[in-house]
Amino acid sequence: MKKEDSNFSQMKKVIVSCVAGSALEWYDFAVYGFFASVIGRLFFPAGDSFQQLIASFGAFASGLIARPIGAVMFGYIGDKFGRKKTLVISIYMMAIPTALMGLLPTYEMIGYWAGVCLTIIRILQGLALGGGFTGTIVFLYEHSSDDKKSTYSSWAPFSLVMGFILGAFVSMLMDGMLTTEQLETFGWRIPFIISVLGTFIGHYVKHKLEDPKEFTQQKKKSNDNLLKNLCTNHWKGLVLVTITDMLTACGYFLIAIFFTTYFETILNIDRHSVLIIQSINMVLFSVSILLGGWLADRLGKRRQMLVATLLLAVLAFPIFQFMGDRTFATAFWGEFCIIFLFSIYYGPIPAAICSMFPTRVRLAGVSIAHNFAMAAFGAYAPTLATYLIKWSENIAIPSVLFIISSLATAIALFIWKEGDEY
């Protein structure tokens, strides 16, 4: 009993540290998105506001482009030298540059160098994110007991949603407390600067947590030519994880980014109501993810994820038609239904994709495949959904993206044999 208590106490430390570190990384994304127009005006030449916004999002995109490079870099470090080392480096690499962003001189102070410095920081953050989130997934998975892999691993996507919620909350707090002039003078800097607190998380992980036993036992074996081994002998795992993650990438970006614009611009629901809908549903989203992970340890990952993806494929179009009534209630409940079905699939995803690779190449495999899926299927999903509405003049047409990604993921789940490594 004492041993069980000790293991549970250690697991709590792992969960809290990983959730805090990962949430910090996604907190930055929410803050940057909220202040994108302000950053555009302050860091790029005066002129057309639209061009400034495009330049601001261009700097933001540079971070996304760096993610695959970070996936390879941190995947190699994590499989070669240790899971903890990956987490510590990625936390510091996110916390320090994010805090420095709040101290950057503007275009008015140093000219074009302001935009250059901003882009460099975004690239450093992108590198960190490329390995930090998947490092969290693997760290939680390998620390978990066999009967709670999905339960504990689901805290990784939970942290992602909580990071967005925290970033949006702090940003809206600044927006509500300060005038427009104060916000552009110093207020926008505060949410970034407080990210320096993340260094305390990195310090704690470095000195209080240990690498999972599953990894340390495997580490004794040779890991020469790690990336060559991964691409030559485990390419099936890379392909399978990428397709299994297709719904993860497409669905998450549509829920977290597209729905806000969809409700306000397409369905013409007032902004205040949209903020209420999104705030409540994002909290319910985080809770549903944990429920999905908990259920998977009882029902089986593959079976549960298959049911959820097929239900989402069948119900996506009727749900979007339901939301087409353009009321607060239909928007709220329609989005919640999609979020709930997605969460039942999304909760077990970390444990599922980790189980597809052997320990010696797990972090590199998961990092590379996951980040490729996010870039290929997720980054442009909101833009594509908006274009489809304009092209078809059908407000329910974004459901097609959920249908296609759900069916593709279902095919991968049919191929996957739970328990097998590829």
C-alpha positions as CSV (number, residue, x, y, z in Angstrom):
1,M,0.0,0.0,0.0
2,K,2.9,2.3,0.9
3,K,4.5,1.6,-2.5
4,E,1.2,2.4,-4.3
5,D,1.0,5.7,-2.3
6,S,4.6,6.6,-3.2
7,N,3.9,5.8,-6.9
8,F,0.8,7.9,-6.9
9,S,2.6,10.8,-5.2
10,Q,5.3,10.7,-7.8
11,M,2.8,10.5,-10.6
12,K,1.1,13.6,-9.3
13,K,4.4,15.5,-9.4
14,V,4.9,14.4,-13.0
15,I,1.4,15.4,-14.1
16,V,1.5,18.8,-12.4
17,S,5.0,19.6,-13.8
18,C,4.1,18.4,-17.3
19,V,0.8,20.2,-17.4
20,A,2.3,23.5,-16.2
21,G,5.2,23.3,-18.6
22,S,3.1,22.4,-21.6
23,A,0.4,24.9,-20.8
24,L,3.1,27.7,-20.8
25,E,4.0,26.8,-24.4
26,W,0.4,27.0,-25.6
27,Y,-0.3,30.1,-23.5
28,D,2.0,32.0,-25.8
29,F,0.0,31.1,-28.9
30,A,-3.2,32.5,-27.4
31,V,-1.5,35.7,-26.2
32,Y,0.2,36.3,-29.6
33,G,-3.0,35.7,-31.4
34,F,-4.9,38.2,-29.2
35,F,-2.3,40.9,-29.6
36,A,-1.5,40.2,-33.3
37,S,-2.8,43.5,-34.6
38,V,-1.0,45.5,-31.9
39,I,2.3,43.7,-32.6
40,G,1.8,44.4,-36.3
41,R,1.5,48.2,-35.7
42,L,4.5,48.3,-33.3
43,F,7.0,46.0,-35.0
44,F,6.4,46.7,-38.7
45,P,6.5,49.9,-40.9
46,A,3.5,52.2,-40.7
47,G,1.1,51.9,-43.6
48,D,-1.9,49.6,-44.4
49,S,-3.1,48.0,-41.2
50,F,-3.9,44.8,-43.2
51,Q,-0.3,44.5,-44.4
52,Q,0.9,45.0,-40.8
53,L,-1.4,42.2,-39.6
54,I,-0.1,40.0,-42.4
55,A,3.5,40.7,-41.4
56,S,2.6,40.0,-37.8
57,F,1.1,36.6,-38.8
58,G,4.1,36.0,-41.0
59,A,6.3,36.2,-37.9
60,F,3.9,33.9,-36.1
61,A,4.0,31.4,-39.1
62,S,7.8,31.3,-38.9
63,G,7.4,29.6,-35.5
64,L,5.1,27.0,-37.0
65,I,7.6,26.3,-39.8
66,A,10.3,25.7,-37.2
67,R,8.2,23.0,-35.4
68,P,9.2,20.0,-37.7
69,I,12.9,21.0,-37.2
70,G,12.3,21.1,-33.4
71,A,10.6,17.7,-33.7
72,V,13.7,16.1,-35.2
73,M,16.1,17.9,-32.8
74,F,14.2,17.2,-29.6
75,G,13.2,13.7,-30.7
76,Y,16.8,12.8,-31.2
77,I,17.8,14.4,-27.8
78,G,15.0,12.6,-26.0
79,D,15.7,9.2,-27.4
80,K,19.4,9.5,-27.2
81,F,20.0,11.3,-23.9
82,G,16.8,11.4,-21.9
83,R,13.2,12.4,-21.7
84,K,13.8,14.8,-18.8
85,K,16.5,16.6,-20.7
86,T,14.1,17.3,-23.6
87,L,11.4,18.7,-21.3
88,V,13.8,20.9,-19.4
89,I,15.4,22.4,-22.5
90,S,12.0,23.0,-24.2
91,I,10.5,24.7,-21.2
92,Y,13.5,27.1,-20.9
93,M,13.5,27.6,-24.7
94,M,9.9,28.7,-24.5
95,A,9.8,30.6,-21.2
96,I,12.9,32.8,-21.8
97,P,12.2,33.9,-25.4
98,T,8.5,34.5,-24.6
99,A,9.5,36.8,-21.7
100,L,12.1,38.5,-23.9
101,M,9.4,39.2,-26.4
102,G,7.8,41.5,-23.8
103,L,11.1,43.5,-23.7
104,L,11.7,43.9,-27.4
105,P,12.3,47.4,-28.8
106,T,9.7,48.4,-31.4
107,Y,10.0,49.6,-35.0
108,E,10.0,53.2,-33.9
109,M,13.1,52.4,-31.7
110,I,15.3,50.3,-34.0
111,G,13.6,50.1,-37.4
112,Y,13.4,46.9,-39.4
113,W,15.5,45.1,-36.8
114,A,12.4,45.0,-34.6
115,G,10.7,42.6,-37.0
116,V,13.9,40.6,-37.4
117,C,14.2,40.1,-33.6
118,L,10.6,39.2,-33.3
119,T,10.9,36.6,-36.0
120,I,14.0,35.1,-34.4
121,I,12.2,34.7,-31.1
122,R,9.2,33.1,-32.9
123,I,11.6,30.6,-34.5
124,L,13.1,29.7,-31.1
125,Q,9.6,29.2,-29.7
126,G,8.6,27.0,-32.7
127,L,11.7,24.8,-32.1
128,A,10.7,24.4,-28.5
129,L,7.1,23.6,-29.3
130,G,8.2,21.0,-31.9
131,G,9.6,18.8,-29.1
132,G,8.0,20.1,-25.9
133,F,4.4,18.9,-26.4
134,T,5.3,15.5,-27.7
135,G,8.0,15.3,-25.0
136,T,5.2,15.8,-22.4
137,I,3.1,13.1,-24.1
138,V,5.9,10.5,-23.9
139,F,7.0,11.5,-20.4
140,L,3.5,11.0,-19.0
141,Y,3.0,7.8,-21.0
142,E,6.2,6.1,-19.9
143,H,5.7,7.1,-16.2
144,S,2.2,5.6,-16.2
145,S,1.3,2.1,-15.2
146,D,0.0,-0.2,-17.9
147,D,-3.6,0.1,-16.7
148,K,-3.6,3.9,-16.7
149,K,-1.7,4.9,-19.8
150,S,-4.6,6.7,-21.4
151,T,-5.8,8.3,-18.2
152,Y,-2.5,9.9,-17.3
153,S,-1.4,10.7,-20.9
154,S,-4.6,12.6,-21.6
155,W,-3.3,15.3,-19.2
156,A,-1.0,16.4,-22.2
157,P,-3.9,17.5,-24.5
158,F,-5.7,18.9,-21.4
159,S,-2.7,21.2,-20.8
160,L,-2.8,22.4,-24.4
161,V,-6.4,23.6,-24.0
162,M,-5.7,25.1,-20.5
163,G,-2.8,27.0,-22.0
164,F,-5.1,28.6,-24.5
165,I,-7.7,29.4,-21.8
166,L,-5.1,31.0,-19.6
167,G,-3.6,33.0,-22.4
168,A,-7.0,34.3,-23.5
169,F,-7.9,35.1,-19.9
170,V,-4.8,37.1,-19.2
171,S,-5.0,38.9,-22.5
172,M,-8.7,39.9,-22.0
173,L,-7.8,41.0,-18.4
174,M,-5.2,43.4,-19.8
175,D,-7.7,44.5,-22.5
176,G,-10.4,45.2,-19.9
177,M,-8.2,47.0,-17.4
178,L,-6.2,49.3,-19.7
179,T,-7.0,51.9,-22.2
180,T,-6.0,51.4,-25.9
181,E,-3.1,53.8,-25.4
182,Q,-1.9,52.0,-22.3
183,L,-2.3,48.6,-24.0
184,E,-0.1,49.7,-26.9
185,T,2.5,51.5,-24.7
186,F,3.1,48.7,-22.2
187,G,0.1,46.6,-21.5
188,W,0.7,44.1,-24.4
189,R,4.1,43.3,-22.9
190,I,2.9,42.1,-19.5
191,P,1.4,38.7,-20.6
192,F,4.7,37.9,-22.3
193,I,7.0,39.0,-19.5
194,I,5.2,36.9,-16.8
195,S,6.2,33.8,-18.9
196,V,9.5,34.0,-17.1
197,L,7.8,32.2,-14.3
198,G,8.1,29.1,-16.5
199,T,11.8,28.9,-15.6
200,F,10.8,27.8,-12.2
201,I,8.9,24.9,-13.7
202,G,12.0,24.0,-15.7
203,H,14.1,24.1,-12.5
204,Y,11.6,21.9,-10.7
205,V,11.6,19.3,-13.5
206,K,15.4,19.3,-13.7
207,H,15.9,18.7,-10.0
208,K,12.8,16.8,-8.8
209,L,11.8,14.4,-11.6
210,E,13.5,11.4,-13.0
211,D,13.5,9.8,-16.4
212,P,10.9,6.9,-16.7
213,K,12.2,3.5,-15.8
214,E,11.0,2.2,-19.2
215,F,13.4,4.6,-20.9
216,T,16.4,4.2,-18.5
217,Q,16.3,0.4,-19.0
218,Q,16.2,0.8,-22.7
219,K,19.0,3.4,-22.7
220,K,21.5,0.8,-21.8
221,K,21.1,-0.6,-25.4
222,S,22.8,1.1,-28.3
223,N,21.0,3.9,-30.1
224,D,23.4,4.5,-32.9
225,N,22.0,5.9,-36.1
226,L,18.7,6.6,-34.3
227,L,17.1,8.6,-37.1
228,K,18.2,6.2,-39.8
229,N,16.8,3.3,-37.8
230,L,13.5,5.2,-37.4
231,C,13.1,6.0,-41.1
232,T,14.3,2.5,-42.3
233,N,12.7,0.2,-39.8
234,H,9.8,2.1,-38.4
235,W,8.4,4.0,-41.4
236,K,5.1,2.2,-41.0
237,G,4.7,3.7,-37.5
238,L,5.4,7.2,-38.9
239,V,2.7,6.8,-41.6
240,L,0.2,5.2,-39.2
241,V,0.6,7.9,-36.5
242,T,0.4,10.7,-39.1
243,I,-2.9,9.4,-40.5
244,T,-4.3,8.6,-37.0
245,D,-3.4,12.2,-36.0
246,M,-5.2,13.7,-39.0
247,L,-8.4,14.3,-37.1
248,T,-6.3,15.6,-34.2
249,A,-4.8,18.3,-36.4
250,C,-7.8,19.3,-38.4
251,G,-10.3,19.0,-35.5
252,Y,-8.3,20.9,-33.0
253,F,-7.6,23.9,-35.2
254,L,-11.2,24.1,-36.3
255,I,-12.4,24.0,-32.7
256,A,-9.9,26.3,-31.1
257,I,-9.5,28.9,-33.9
258,F,-12.2,28.6,-36.6
259,F,-15.4,28.4,-34.5
260,T,-14.9,31.9,-33.0
261,T,-14.8,33.5,-36.5
262,Y,-17.5,31.2,-37.8
263,F,-20.0,32.2,-35.1
264,E,-19.3,35.9,-35.3
265,T,-18.7,36.4,-39.0
266,I,-20.8,33.6,-40.7
267,L,-23.6,33.1,-38.2
268,N,-23.7,36.8,-37.2
269,I,-23.9,36.0,-33.5
270,D,-22.8,39.1,-31.4
271,R,-19.2,39.1,-30.1
272,H,-20.2,39.0,-26.4
273,S,-22.3,35.9,-26.9
274,V,-19.5,34.3,-28.9
275,L,-17.0,34.9,-26.1
276,I,-19.4,33.2,-23.6
277,I,-19.9,30.2,-25.9
278,Q,-16.2,29.7,-26.5
279,S,-15.2,30.3,-22.9
280,I,-17.6,27.7,-21.5
281,N,-17.0,25.2,-24.3
282,M,-13.2,25.4,-24.0
283,V,-13.5,24.5,-20.3
284,L,-15.9,21.7,-21.1
285,F,-13.4,20.6,-23.8
286,S,-10.6,20.2,-21.3
287,V,-12.8,18.2,-18.9
288,S,-14.1,16.0,-21.8
289,I,-10.5,15.2,-22.8
290,L,-9.7,13.7,-19.3
291,L,-13.0,11.8,-19.5
292,G,-12.0,10.4,-22.9
293,G,-8.6,9.2,-21.5
294,W,-10.2,7.7,-18.4
295,L,-12.8,5.8,-20.4
296,A,-10.2,4.4,-22.8
297,D,-8.5,2.5,-20.0
298,R,-11.8,0.7,-19.4
299,L,-13.2,0.3,-22.8
300,G,-10.1,0.0,-24.9
301,K,-8.4,2.8,-26.9
302,R,-9.0,1.4,-30.4
303,R,-12.6,0.6,-29.9
304,Q,-13.5,3.9,-28.3
305,M,-11.6,6.0,-30.8
306,L,-13.2,4.1,-33.7
307,V,-16.7,4.7,-32.4
308,A,-16.0,8.4,-31.7
309,T,-14.5,9.1,-35.2
310,L,-17.3,7.3,-37.0
311,L,-20.0,9.1,-35.0
312,L,-18.3,12.4,-35.8
313,A,-18.2,11.5,-39.5
314,V,-21.9,10.7,-39.5
315,L,-23.1,13.6,-37.3
316,A,-20.9,16.5,-38.4
317,F,-23.1,17.7,-41.2
318,P,-26.4,17.5,-39.2
319,I,-24.7,19.4,-36.3
320,F,-23.6,22.2,-38.6
321,Q,-27.0,22.4,-40.1
322,F,-28.4,22.7,-36.5
323,M,-26.0,25.5,-35.8
324,G,-27.2,27.2,-38.9
325,D,-30.3,28.5,-37.0
326,R,-27.9,31.2,-35.8
327,T,-29.0,31.4,-32.2
328,F,-26.9,31.3,-29.0
329,A,-28.4,27.9,-28.0
330,T,-27.8,26.2,-31.3
331,A,-24.3,27.5,-31.6
332,F,-23.4,26.5,-28.0
333,W,-24.9,23.0,-28.1
334,G,-23.8,22.3,-31.7
335,E,-20.2,23.1,-30.8
336,F,-20.4,21.1,-27.6
337,C,-21.6,18.0,-29.4
338,I,-18.6,18.2,-31.8
339,I,-16.2,18.9,-28.9
340,F,-17.5,16.0,-26.9
341,L,-17.2,13.4,-29.7
342,F,-13.8,14.8,-30.6
343,S,-12.6,14.6,-27.0
344,I,-13.6,11.0,-26.7
345,Y,-11.2,10.3,-29.5
346,Y,-8.7,13.0,-28.5
347,G,-8.2,11.9,-24.9
348,P,-6.7,8.5,-25.7
349,I,-4.6,9.8,-28.7
350,P,-1.4,10.3,-26.7
351,A,-1.4,6.8,-25.4
352,A,-2.3,5.4,-28.8
353,I,0.4,7.0,-30.8
354,C,3.1,6.3,-28.1
355,S,2.2,2.6,-28.1
356,M,2.9,2.4,-31.9
357,F,6.6,2.9,-31.4
358,P,9.2,0.9,-29.4
359,T,10.8,2.8,-26.5
360,R,14.2,3.3,-28.3
361,V,12.7,5.5,-31.1
362,R,9.4,6.6,-29.4
363,L,10.0,10.3,-28.8
364,A,11.5,10.9,-32.3
365,G,8.8,8.9,-34.0
366,V,5.9,10.6,-32.1
367,S,7.4,14.1,-32.5
368,I,8.1,13.8,-36.2
369,A,4.8,12.2,-37.2
370,H,2.7,14.4,-34.9
371,N,4.2,17.7,-36.1
372,F,4.0,16.7,-39.7
373,A,0.3,15.9,-39.3
374,M,-0.3,19.3,-37.5
375,A,1.5,21.1,-40.3
376,A,-0.1,19.2,-43.2
377,F,-3.7,18.8,-42.0
378,G,-4.2,21.4,-39.3
379,A,-2.4,24.7,-40.0
380,Y,-4.6,25.6,-43.0
381,A,-7.9,24.0,-41.8
382,P,-9.5,27.3,-40.7
383,T,-8.5,29.0,-43.9
384,L,-9.8,26.1,-46.0
385,A,-13.1,26.0,-44.1
386,T,-13.6,29.7,-44.7
387,Y,-12.8,29.4,-48.4
388,L,-15.3,26.5,-48.7
389,I,-18.1,28.6,-47.3
390,K,-17.4,31.4,-49.7
391,W,-17.1,29.0,-52.7
392,S,-20.2,26.9,-51.9
393,E,-22.3,29.6,-50.1
394,N,-23.2,26.7,-47.7
395,I,-22.6,27.5,-44.0
396,A,-22.6,23.7,-43.2
397,I,-19.8,22.9,-45.6
398,P,-17.0,23.0,-43.0
399,S,-18.4,19.7,-41.8
400,V,-16.8,18.1,-44.8
401,L,-13.4,18.7,-43.1
402,F,-14.5,16.8,-40.0
403,I,-16.0,14.1,-42.2
404,I,-12.9,13.5,-44.3
405,S,-10.4,13.7,-41.4
406,S,-12.6,11.4,-39.3
407,L,-12.9,8.8,-42.0
408,A,-9.1,8.9,-42.7
409,T,-8.4,8.4,-39.1
410,A,-11.0,5.6,-38.8
411,I,-9.2,3.8,-41.6
412,A,-5.8,4.1,-39.8
413,L,-7.5,2.8,-36.6
414,F,-8.9,-0.2,-38.5
415,I,-5.4,-1.0,-39.7
416,W,-3.8,-0.5,-36.2
417,K,-3.7,-3.6,-34.0
418,E,-3.7,-2.4,-30.4
419,G,-0.6,-3.6,-28.6
420,D,1.6,-3.8,-31.8
421,E,4.6,-1.7,-32.3
422,Y,5.6,-0.7,-35.9
